[in-house]
Structures are given as C-alpha cells and as structure tokens.
Amino acid sequence: MKNTVLMSVMFLLTFLFSCTSQTYVDEKSLDQFINSNELTFMAKRANPTNFDVINVMNSMPNNNSARMLNLDYGYSVVLKDKELTVNLPYFGRLFNPSYDTSKNSYNFTSKDFTISKVQNKKGNWVYTISPKDQNNIKVIYLEIFKNGAAFVSIDSSDRQAISYDGYIMKNETNK
C-alpha cells in the first residue's frame, strides 16, 4: 500500500512539473533584445493556411491531424540594426511560382525596411516590419511573448499567408 501511494505521489509531481510553461529567455535578456531591436526568431513549427497542404499532410500515414509542420533547426528571422534576414520555408499556394526553387521560399535580406513596435494589453510586444526593397512581401508581424516564445506571420502579395511558431534568442556573432 505504501508503495502504491509513493508511486502515485511521484507520478503526480512528475506530471505537474512537466506541465509548466517553458521559458526560452529570462526577462532581463528579453527586455535588452526589445530595447536594442536586435534579435533572432528561430522557427520551430510552420502553420500553413492552404487547405490543399493540410489535406496532403492529413493523408500521410502516421501523421496527426494538427495543422502544424515541425521544422528543423536553422529557419530564422534575424533582425539587426540596419539589416533584416529572413530564411523560412513556405508551404502553400504560390500565385507566381519560379522555376528556381530557391526563390519559392522566404529567403531574402533587406536593408531598407521600417519597424514599428507596440506593447499590447497582455504585455506582449508586436513588431510590424515592412520591407521596402522586397516587392512581394507586404508586411511581417512578429509577436513576442513574456516567456520568449514568439509568433511570426508573413503577408505577401504573391502567395497565401503563413505563420510560424518559435522562440527569440540573441543574435549570433561572427568570429
């Protein structure tokens, strides 16, 4: 009987500690990133909005019906003082596809862009980034939550909208 109670308590404690929210960066570092406007968004999941892509994903064996695609490490949006670098995959409908497959994803560097940032009622920071030297990208929305998690949505003129879930980290320095 003692063994069963002890095992139940251990299971309950393990379950409770595994359900806590994940913190990606501490609050002091997050404030520093936001004040300097220098940060990196690392994408963990892509959320396509095209139902054709979602139907194909759901038809694959051993796939769940969630509308998210887990991404490999390395897909990012890097915001620096005078440079915006976007390297994200695209899943959805292209209205003007290119024969060069490297141009069908979001892979560009912009040196002419505007940024506006606002803190919403919940305390999250919302960046609105408008690249002026990219003719097909209208706006990039970046929402940063208090725990360092982030959400990016890209609105484009030549493809359907897509969003990404991930987290914020410090920009990597080149040695």
Protein Blocks (a to p, Z undefined) as FASTA:
>chain_A
ZZmmmmmmmmmmmmmmmmpccdfbdfklmmmmmmnopacdddfbdcdfbfklmmmmmmpg
hiafbfbdcddehiacdddfkbccdddddedddfbdcfblklmpccdddfbdcddddddf
kopacdddddfkbmkbmbdcddddfkopacdddddfkbccdddddddddddddZZ
